[in-house]
Amino acid sequence: MSSSYLPATTESLAQALEAQNPSEGISILYRVLENPSASPEALRIKEQAITNLSDLLRQENRAEDLRSLLNQLRPFFSLIPKAKTAKIVRGIIDSVAKIPGTSDLQIALCKEMVQWTRAEKRTFLRQRVEARLAALLMENKDYAEALTLLTGLVKEVRRLDDKLLLVDIDLLESKLHFSLRNLPKAKAALTAARTAANAIYVPPAQQGAIDLQSGILHAEEKDYKTAYSYFFEAFESFNSLEDPKAVFSLKYMLLCKIMVSQADDVASIISSKAGLQYVGPDLDAMKAVADAHSKRSLKLFEIALRDYKAQLEEDPIVHRHLSSLYDTLLEQNLCRLIEPFSRVEIAHLAELIELPIDNVERKLSQMILDKKFAGTLDQGAGCLVIFDDPKSDAIYPATLETISNIGKVVDSLYVRSAKIMA
């Protein structure tokens, strides 16, 4: 950074834009910010210089420089309105977020800004930075700290009745409780977010996020038809904004179709006008799963899981539902295969189903324990012995019913005798 400052004028901004390389433009903008002038025009030019500088630093992936810039601008923030300060701070934090691999830096930066806003008594900005910090902590799987932060923030914002921020915080709280597998609290937080959203105008992106979370929670309860309608609403919102989240909404729509055994609809949705815009690994993964489901083929299912590991297994929502689908498919296939036998080698079943013997043996033992069929594993001979379904004897239920009726008669007689004795 040069020691001599430049005048805070539009000519200086133009000079930075016309610079031969980004480093030269960054240097010019730093010198504009060093100008001590505090006139309204100079402040306006400096605000524009900050925006241009943060964009250039982001393009150069200089995250630490953005963090330093935020600290250097603190004296400048005392000269401009609080609303403009909030806009600049959030803009710089957003610029850092666009640089890959900066999650730890973002958390440190947000914590620094929370301390500064507390000292400066800038409540409006602090609440928004704290909400951003909670989201980052959740992404970092630091659920305990995120929950502690959100609990205090929700109470504070409810007192102030800031509906727009309340929608964000309640939605974030719902996601956090869902990550902690606390479904009742996740649903309660989402209901609170919807209630707050109904009282104000909600931007399409935020409405899409609410619909997406609603779909995820309904899918968790196995209500896939309702989940599909919510994912469709979310997809339309994100698609109109050309938001990258649209592809996830579409992916979850396809997941719902597969889970309700309508895998044949997957190809038509992907080939539709809206679906063709998002053709890529995510949709290819769901198409492979749909093909495996249609053919009831566990081998194709495992190939899809292996070939599209990032899209299927590393997405916790898809992975959870596909694990359940895989188990169901495996059980159905095994039940169909063992039906003709009274005794069969496990190796033969594994060969028929094209899976490793250990996997088949483990699943058979689980099915026997779950009473999916009557049988036992003869591990010495490596065989599965299937028993005939035991016929229930009608005398036992009839005896229990008779005893129950006698009990009622005795109780009735006791009540009558008590009345007579009285």
Disulfide bonds with the S-S distance in Angstrom:
none
